[in-house]
Amino acid sequence: MDDARVIHEHSNTAVALPAAHLLVRIAGNPDAFDRIKQSVEVTRWLSAEGFPCVEPVDLAPFRVKGRVISVWRLLDVVDHPPGSGTELGRLLHDLHNRPAAPMGVRRLDDPFASVASAINRVQGAMADQDRAWLLTRIRELRTAWNSLATALEPGLVHGDAHPNNLIRVRGGDVVLGDWDHVAHGPREWDLIQPYYMHRRFGRHSTAELREFTDAYGWGVSGWGGFETLIEVREITGLSPYIRRATNHARARQELARRLATLRSGDSAALWKAPAAPSA
């Protein structure tokens, strides 16, 4: 279609088709089919239940040349104001207090599956020493993950909950997007993401984090597993950079930078966020 335009490109590529009122998402992970299928099933159910989230069309995900494709209804998006910590806290409180999903939802037993797959599939993305360090670090954090004593009852989690995944639509409401990582797991996993983004990308002020906590009704920062979950997020967030490193110089440079700061124990270093797509 002549009006097709890329509106996002990172772990997934999102292509808007305004004339057809559709959004096509192309997953960067070739192993993502089951996860994308799950995201379509869960958001279709949640949307029918009145939860404000993105809505898939009546079409199952499919593969094209090894890529996983899903098709969604295109929203009438406005840029301002951006989604707030208060709005995210309220949405997560609502999500976490809903009844169990009627379909089977995958369990978040191993958050490292995607990054481990990327390490094994992509050759030459990083130096051998970095690769060896990363595999060792994953083993260490898997042990820590499996030892977590959660404070909240496990259940349905969005999996990548942060204000950047709040979409402001015309009229002022927000909907929650990017459900590729939806799962049954520790609710703390949803609550840690804004703190990870604060630490590594300088986003969300202390006041905004406090508003997020107040809106949700419980604070993850005082929980004993707080640092472990941020460290897990730091590693799992490497997946798209590893997959793109051999063909994209910026991804390769950012991957090397993140690994250098992780290996040196520099928890204060700011990382670069994904670049905005070209129109």
C-alpha positions as CSV (number, residue, x, y, z in Angstrom):
1,M,0.0,0.0,0.0
2,D,1.2,3.5,-0.9
3,D,0.5,4.9,2.6
4,A,2.5,2.2,4.5
5,R,5.0,3.7,7.0
6,V,7.3,2.3,9.7
7,I,6.4,3.8,13.0
8,H,8.6,1.7,15.3
9,E,11.7,-0.5,14.8
10,H,13.5,-2.3,17.6
11,S,12.7,-5.8,18.8
12,N,9.7,-5.6,16.5
13,T,9.0,-3.5,13.4
14,A,5.6,-1.9,13.3
15,V,4.1,-0.7,10.0
16,A,1.0,1.5,9.9
17,L,-1.4,1.1,7.0
18,P,-3.7,4.1,7.6
19,A,-6.0,3.6,4.7
20,A,-6.8,0.1,5.9
21,H,-6.8,1.2,9.6
22,L,-4.4,-1.6,10.3
23,L,-1.0,-2.0,12.1
24,V,1.3,-4.8,11.0
25,R,3.9,-6.0,13.6
26,I,6.9,-8.0,12.4
27,A,8.7,-9.9,15.2
28,G,12.5,-9.7,15.2
29,N,12.7,-13.0,17.0
30,P,12.1,-15.9,14.6
31,D,11.2,-18.1,17.7
32,A,8.4,-15.7,18.8
33,F,5.4,-17.4,17.1
34,D,4.0,-18.9,20.3
35,R,4.5,-15.7,22.3
36,I,2.8,-13.6,19.6
37,K,-0.1,-16.0,19.3
38,Q,-0.5,-15.8,23.1
39,S,-0.5,-11.9,22.9
40,V,-3.2,-12.0,20.3
41,E,-5.4,-14.4,22.4
42,V,-4.9,-12.5,25.6
43,T,-5.5,-9.0,24.2
44,R,-8.6,-10.2,22.3
45,W,-10.0,-11.5,25.6
46,L,-9.0,-8.4,27.6
47,S,-10.4,-6.0,25.0
48,A,-13.7,-7.9,25.1
49,E,-13.7,-7.5,28.9
50,G,-13.2,-3.7,28.6
51,F,-9.6,-3.5,29.5
52,P,-7.9,-0.6,27.6
53,C,-5.3,-2.4,25.4
54,V,-4.4,-2.8,21.8
55,E,-6.8,-5.0,19.8
56,P,-5.9,-7.6,17.2
57,V,-7.9,-8.1,14.1
58,D,-9.7,-11.4,13.5
59,L,-6.6,-13.0,12.0
60,A,-4.2,-15.4,13.5
61,P,-0.5,-14.6,13.5
62,F,1.4,-16.1,10.5
63,R,4.9,-16.5,9.2
64,V,6.5,-15.0,6.1
65,K,10.0,-16.0,5.3
66,G,10.7,-17.0,8.9
67,R,9.2,-13.7,10.3
68,V,6.2,-13.8,12.6
69,I,3.5,-11.4,11.5
70,S,0.5,-10.2,13.5
71,V,-2.1,-7.6,12.5
72,W,-3.8,-5.1,14.8
73,R,-6.4,-2.3,14.6
74,L,-4.6,1.0,14.0
75,L,-5.3,3.5,16.8
76,D,-5.9,7.2,16.4
77,V,-2.8,8.2,18.4
78,V,-1.9,11.6,19.7
79,D,1.6,12.5,21.0
80,H,0.7,14.6,24.1
81,P,0.5,14.3,26.9
82,P,2.7,11.1,27.2
83,G,1.5,8.3,29.3
84,S,2.2,8.9,33.0
85,G,3.4,6.8,35.9
86,T,0.0,7.3,37.6
87,E,-1.8,5.9,34.5
88,L,0.5,2.9,34.3
89,G,0.1,2.1,38.0
90,R,-3.7,2.2,37.6
91,L,-3.7,0.0,34.6
92,L,-1.4,-2.6,36.2
93,H,-3.5,-2.6,39.4
94,D,-6.5,-3.3,37.2
95,L,-4.8,-6.0,35.2
96,H,-3.3,-7.7,38.3
97,N,-6.7,-7.8,40.0
98,R,-8.6,-9.3,37.2
99,P,-9.8,-13.0,37.2
100,A,-7.4,-15.5,35.6
101,A,-7.4,-15.6,31.8
102,P,-9.7,-18.3,30.4
103,M,-7.0,-19.6,28.0
104,G,-3.8,-21.2,29.1
105,V,-1.1,-18.6,29.6
106,R,2.6,-19.6,29.4
107,R,4.5,-19.5,32.7
108,L,7.4,-17.1,33.1
109,D,9.8,-19.7,34.4
110,D,12.8,-18.6,32.4
111,P,13.0,-14.9,31.5
112,F,16.3,-15.5,29.8
113,A,15.0,-17.8,27.0
114,S,15.0,-15.0,24.3
115,V,18.5,-13.7,25.1
116,A,19.9,-17.2,25.3
117,S,18.4,-18.0,21.9
118,A,19.9,-14.9,20.4
119,I,23.4,-15.7,21.8
120,N,23.2,-19.2,20.3
121,R,21.7,-18.1,16.9
122,V,23.8,-15.0,16.2
123,Q,27.5,-15.5,15.6
124,G,29.9,-12.5,15.7
125,A,27.6,-10.2,17.6
126,M,30.2,-9.8,20.4
127,A,33.7,-10.6,21.5
128,D,34.3,-14.2,22.7
129,Q,35.1,-12.9,26.2
130,D,31.9,-10.9,26.4
131,R,29.9,-14.0,25.2
132,A,31.5,-16.2,27.9
133,W,30.8,-13.6,30.6
134,L,27.2,-13.2,29.5
135,L,26.5,-16.9,29.5
136,T,28.0,-17.1,33.0
137,R,26.0,-14.1,34.2
138,I,22.8,-15.7,32.8
139,R,23.5,-18.9,34.8
140,E,24.0,-16.8,38.0
141,L,20.8,-14.8,37.5
142,R,18.8,-17.9,36.7
143,T,19.7,-19.2,40.1
144,A,18.8,-15.9,41.7
145,W,15.5,-15.8,39.8
146,N,14.5,-19.3,40.9
147,S,15.3,-18.4,44.5
148,L,13.1,-15.2,44.6
149,A,10.6,-15.0,47.4
150,T,7.8,-13.0,45.9
151,A,5.7,-10.6,48.0
152,L,2.7,-10.6,45.7
153,E,0.5,-13.5,44.4
154,P,1.8,-14.6,41.0
155,G,-0.6,-14.2,38.1
156,L,-1.1,-12.6,34.7
157,V,1.6,-10.1,33.9
158,H,2.0,-7.8,30.9
159,G,5.8,-8.6,30.8
160,D,7.1,-5.2,29.5
161,A,5.2,-2.6,31.4
162,H,6.5,0.9,31.3
163,P,5.1,4.3,30.3
164,N,6.6,4.0,26.7
165,N,4.1,1.2,26.1
166,L,1.2,3.5,27.0
167,I,-0.6,4.8,23.9
168,R,-2.5,8.0,24.1
169,V,-5.5,8.0,21.8
170,R,-7.6,10.9,20.6
171,G,-10.0,11.8,23.3
172,G,-7.3,11.5,26.0
173,D,-7.5,7.9,27.2
174,V,-4.5,5.6,27.2
175,V,-4.3,2.0,26.2
176,L,-1.5,-0.5,27.0
177,G,0.4,-1.9,24.1
178,D,3.1,-4.4,23.2
179,W,1.9,-7.6,24.8
180,D,4.5,-9.9,23.3
181,H,5.8,-10.9,26.8
182,V,2.4,-11.6,28.5
183,A,2.7,-14.5,30.9
184,H,1.8,-16.0,34.2
185,G,4.5,-14.9,36.6
186,P,5.6,-12.7,39.5
187,R,3.6,-9.4,39.6
188,E,6.9,-7.7,40.7
189,W,8.2,-8.3,37.1
190,D,5.7,-5.7,35.8
191,L,6.5,-3.3,38.6
192,I,10.3,-3.3,38.2
193,Q,10.4,-2.0,34.6
194,P,10.0,1.8,35.3
195,Y,12.8,1.6,37.9
196,Y,15.0,-0.2,35.4
197,M,14.3,2.6,32.9
198,H,15.0,5.2,35.5
199,R,18.4,3.7,36.3
200,R,19.6,2.9,32.8
201,F,17.9,5.5,30.7
202,G,17.4,8.4,33.0
203,R,13.6,8.3,32.5
204,H,10.9,8.8,35.1
205,S,11.8,11.2,37.9
206,T,11.6,10.2,41.6
207,A,8.3,12.0,41.8
208,E,6.9,10.0,38.8
209,L,8.1,6.7,40.3
210,R,6.3,7.7,43.6
211,E,3.1,8.4,41.6
212,F,3.4,5.0,39.9
213,T,3.7,3.3,43.3
214,D,0.9,5.3,44.8
215,A,-1.4,4.5,41.9
216,Y,-0.6,0.8,42.0
217,G,-0.9,0.6,45.8
218,W,2.3,-1.2,46.6
219,G,6.0,-0.4,46.3
220,V,8.4,-2.8,44.7
221,S,11.5,-0.7,45.6
222,G,11.4,-1.9,49.2
223,W,11.1,-5.6,48.3
224,G,14.1,-7.9,48.8
225,G,14.3,-9.0,45.2
226,F,14.3,-5.5,43.7
227,E,18.0,-5.4,42.7
228,T,17.8,-9.0,41.3
229,L,14.9,-8.1,39.0
230,I,16.7,-5.0,37.7
231,E,19.8,-7.1,37.0
232,V,17.6,-9.6,35.1
233,R,16.0,-6.8,33.1
234,E,19.5,-5.5,32.2
235,I,20.4,-8.9,30.7
236,T,17.1,-9.7,29.0
237,G,17.1,-6.2,27.4
238,L,20.1,-7.2,25.3
239,S,18.2,-9.6,23.0
240,P,17.3,-7.2,20.2
241,Y,20.8,-5.7,20.2
242,I,22.4,-9.2,19.8
243,R,20.0,-10.0,17.0
244,R,20.8,-6.8,15.1
245,A,24.5,-6.4,16.0
246,T,25.9,-8.1,12.9
247,N,23.9,-5.9,10.5
248,H,23.5,-2.6,12.4
249,A,26.4,-0.6,13.6
250,R,24.4,1.3,16.2
251,A,23.1,-1.9,17.7
252,R,26.6,-3.4,17.8
253,Q,28.0,-0.3,19.5
254,E,25.3,-0.2,22.1
255,L,25.6,-3.9,22.8
256,A,29.4,-3.4,23.4
257,R,28.7,-0.4,25.6
258,R,26.1,-2.2,27.7
259,L,28.3,-5.3,28.2
260,A,31.3,-3.1,29.2
261,T,29.3,-1.3,31.9
262,L,27.8,-4.6,33.1
263,R,31.1,-6.3,33.3
264,S,32.7,-3.4,35.2
265,G,29.8,-3.3,37.7
266,D,28.9,0.2,36.7
267,S,25.3,0.4,37.8
268,A,25.1,4.2,37.2
269,A,26.0,4.3,33.5
270,L,23.2,5.5,31.3
271,W,22.5,3.5,28.2
272,K,21.1,4.7,24.9
273,A,17.4,4.0,24.2
274,P,16.4,2.6,20.8
275,A,16.6,5.2,18.1
276,A,13.3,6.7,16.8
277,P,12.3,5.2,13.4
278,S,12.5,7.1,10.2
279,A,9.1,8.0,8.8
